[in-house]
Amino acid sequence: MNGVYGMTWKLDRHLKTPVYLQIAELLERSIASGEYPPGSPLPSERRLAEQLGVNRSTIVQAYAELRSSGLVESKVGSGTTVSRNKWGVSPSHTPNWRQYAEGGSFLPNLPFMRRIRSSMLHHGQMIDMASGELAEPLFPSGLLQSIMQEQPFTEPLGYDHPQGNPQLRVELSAFLRKQGIAAPEASILVTSGSQQSLYLITQCLLAPGDAVAIEDPSYCYSLPMFQSAGLRICRLPVHHDGIDPDDIARLYREHRIRMLFLNPNYQNPTGTSLSMEKRQRVLAIAAELRIPIVEDDPFSLTSFRNQALPSLKALDQEDIVLYIGSLSKIAASGLRIGWLVAPQTVVSRLADARQQMDFGLSILPQWLAGRLLASEGFPLHLLTLRKALEAKQQRMIGALEHYFSENLAFTAHPGGFNLWCKSKENISDHRLLEESIQRGVVFVPGSVYGSEEGFIRLSYARPEPEQMESGIERLAAALRASLALKS
Ligand SMILES: Cc1ncc(COP(=O)(O)O)c(C=O)c1O
């Protein structure tokens, strides 16, 4: 294809920029140069895909990218045309926003995650086995509504306490006590979900070049945040009963690791839990080497039988654990309420940084979260949630056994949101995801979590129970198609 200045475009698969973005950039340059004037049609997706020798889905993504920047418009039946508004008319006078957008030090989200998100935006009927989020009916919506109707909101409306709303911290302290964690209000920082705790820790307590150890596979691999902070990442392989504590000492000798990030209960993505014996060993080794542990614990209260092992924080005698919790997996991710329990010095430092970033959290969700935790209905909500999650897991397992028989191996764990599955055949993550998207189902490829190809993470929290069979049937068809394409 001829691009700007009549140069022939060549796909560069070695570039870091994904292919669809390379194509979007080429088209943007062609529009800016006047090759495609305002209002003119762009080639059809099929034609352009053939011309460039790429999948049609890549062109669909490239056009979606241009649409989101306002440069082109798409109408059903009349294809994609160059926008007539000021973006399309004089793009050469506008700053190069793409260059700015790529220039900052914060890395963009992983291409697989962006692909999954955009596929869900463009496909209203997608069965979502990718999101680590509860389905709508599992949120405590009725309970929240009755709190809002029955209890007057009379809180002061100025900036709240830098550590988070004092009353919510009182409720959190009581809530954590029931889980065996002694956390006075002064040791709690209320955060915008667990994610903000992880962000503040990487930004404020660590420096570029520091080595940290994370589980392998791990949710943390899905966070470019760790790379953005310039951290060196060391891997602790996860076994059926969690990491091997001796690996911590080895990594310390080899890399002088400065912090450990662990998700000991119903780990994301594997679903495994660190055994009790290993918990004691991890704490002993970390204490001996004086390595702080960040315990990310969003799932312990999803334990189907309420039998999660005590958290590292509950067992911690030496103040070496920074404990992170959240309402996202047990109540509502949209409330954006999480918490960090840490020594006062750390809490003050992080609260000060957050104050500089955004002057703290909004009072409304904090007020609501405090009332929710204190409500009589919350324990019942948790009970209902656990039962529903167990039933959904069972239904997904039934469907997997039916549609995959022996082709997909997995071990179920009594809590969490995910089944971590391994295909018996070698498959390409990319191919399987694209085939699945075409069939209206999404999952997260294992490589997002740092694993080799062939692993997939299926979440049963989000799809409705009645979607489970259809989702797994579509996935099985996608796997067959991927294997057929391979041979
Ligand atoms: C292990 C783990 N930690 C942290 C988070 C972030 O959750 P939130 O910021 O919504 O509390 C997630 C979300 O998927 C997670 O799985």
The ligand as an ORCA input file, in Angstrom:
! r2SCAN-3c Opt
* xyz 0 1
  C      -4.919    -10.083     42.897
  C      -5.541     -8.751     42.614
  N      -5.087     -7.654     43.216
  C      -5.631     -6.459     43.008
  C      -6.665     -6.281     42.124
  C      -7.236     -4.894     41.918
  O      -8.525     -4.793     42.428
  P      -9.219     -3.448     42.903
  O      -8.304     -2.303     42.584
  O     -10.486     -3.370     42.135
  O      -9.419     -3.595     44.374
  C      -7.160     -7.383     41.439
  C      -8.233     -7.220     40.448
  O      -8.478     -8.043     39.608
  C      -6.587     -8.658     41.696
  O      -7.043     -9.758     41.081
*
